[in-house]
Amino acid sequence: MNKESLIQQIKEKAKQDMKNRRDRRFFDAMGFLVAKGFLRTNLNIPLLPNKRLQLNDVIWAGINVEPRILEVLPAAVLRLGKHFDLNPQMHPSLARSVDQLRKREQNGDAFYGMPYEKLKVWADIPLQDKRVKPVAKKKVLKTFRLDPKAVERLSMAAVAKNCTETELLETLLSQVKLP
């Protein structure tokens, strides 16, 4: 391979990259992820915070244009699931990565070459939209069977402390000394 053919290949790749950067799939994916606070860019991209994205398009943009999209995609699907059309049969590796992030596993599978350690970071970063909680701060639903007298005492204590029953239980549990 001589110098001229190498330069020609580089020019063709650059031309293809410029074409891909003008693709709607790239603009939609980056516009959404930048608007939600997962990514930042110096490109002039319209922000699309309410866009519903097709995962095939987002994965295409991550593979062909911007690899950072693949790095944040599992966390974005986990935290903003209503904006994506996750089908575990069509995207098994993504569904597996999202499930591992949801369970807060220490080790997990790579997603399109992105190591799990890099994916894990994005599940807990604070986003611009404060309504979306990091995975570590989401409340976990638990059901307990309590004696009716205990429930009555819990309600009365919560009213006396001017807090919810959940807040009262969390406060009492934080005071328990563990061995």
ChimeraX attribute file (.defattr): number of C-alpha atoms within 10 A of each C-alpha:
attribute: neighborCount
match mode: 1-to-1
recipient: residues
	/A:1	5
	/A:2	6
	/A:3	7
	/A:4	9
	/A:5	10
	/A:6	11
	/A:7	11
	/A:8	11
	/A:9	11
	/A:10	12
	/A:11	12
	/A:12	12
	/A:13	12
	/A:14	12
	/A:15	12
	/A:16	13
	/A:17	15
	/A:18	12
	/A:19	11
	/A:20	18
	/A:21	16
	/A:22	11
	/A:23	13
	/A:24	12
	/A:25	22
	/A:26	23
	/A:27	20
	/A:28	23
	/A:29	27
	/A:30	27
	/A:31	22
	/A:32	23
	/A:33	21
	/A:34	19
	/A:35	21
	/A:36	20
	/A:37	14
	/A:38	22
	/A:39	14
	/A:40	12
	/A:41	9
	/A:42	5
	/A:43	7
	/A:44	8
	/A:45	15
	/A:46	13
	/A:47	17
	/A:48	17
	/A:49	16
	/A:50	12
	/A:51	16
	/A:52	15
	/A:53	17
	/A:54	15
	/A:55	21
	/A:56	14
	/A:57	15
	/A:58	21
	/A:59	21
	/A:60	18
	/A:61	25
	/A:62	22
	/A:63	14
	/A:64	13
	/A:65	20
	/A:66	19
	/A:67	16
	/A:68	15
	/A:69	22
	/A:70	22
	/A:71	24
	/A:72	21
	/A:73	26
	/A:74	28
	/A:75	26
	/A:76	20
	/A:77	20
	/A:78	20
	/A:79	20
	/A:80	13
	/A:81	13
	/A:82	13
	/A:83	17
	/A:84	17
	/A:85	14
	/A:86	20
	/A:87	11
	/A:88	11
	/A:89	8
	/A:90	11
	/A:91	13
	/A:92	12
	/A:93	16
	/A:94	24
	/A:95	19
	/A:96	17
	/A:97	24
	/A:98	24
	/A:99	15
	/A:100	18
	/A:101	24
	/A:102	17
	/A:103	10
	/A:104	14
	/A:105	12
	/A:106	10
	/A:107	12
	/A:108	17
	/A:109	16
	/A:110	17
	/A:111	20
	/A:112	14
	/A:113	10
	/A:114	15
	/A:115	14
	/A:116	20
	/A:117	13
	/A:118	13
	/A:119	22
	/A:120	24
	/A:121	13
	/A:122	21
	/A:123	25
	/A:124	15
	/A:125	15
	/A:126	14
	/A:127	16
	/A:128	12
	/A:129	11
	/A:130	8
	/A:131	7
	/A:132	14
	/A:133	17
	/A:134	17
	/A:135	19
	/A:136	11
	/A:137	9
	/A:138	9
	/A:139	8
	/A:140	5
	/A:141	5
	/A:142	5
	/A:143	5
	/A:144	5
	/A:145	6
	/A:146	9
	/A:147	9
	/A:148	9
	/A:149	9
	/A:150	10
	/A:151	13
	/A:152	12
	/A:153	12
	/A:154	17
	/A:155	17
	/A:156	13
	/A:157	15
	/A:158	17
	/A:159	13
	/A:160	9
	/A:161	12
	/A:162	11
	/A:163	12
	/A:164	14
	/A:165	17
	/A:166	12
	/A:167	13
	/A:168	18
	/A:169	12
	/A:170	11
	/A:171	11
	/A:172	10
	/A:173	10
	/A:174	10
	/A:175	8
	/A:176	8
	/A:177	6
	/A:178	5
	/A:179	3
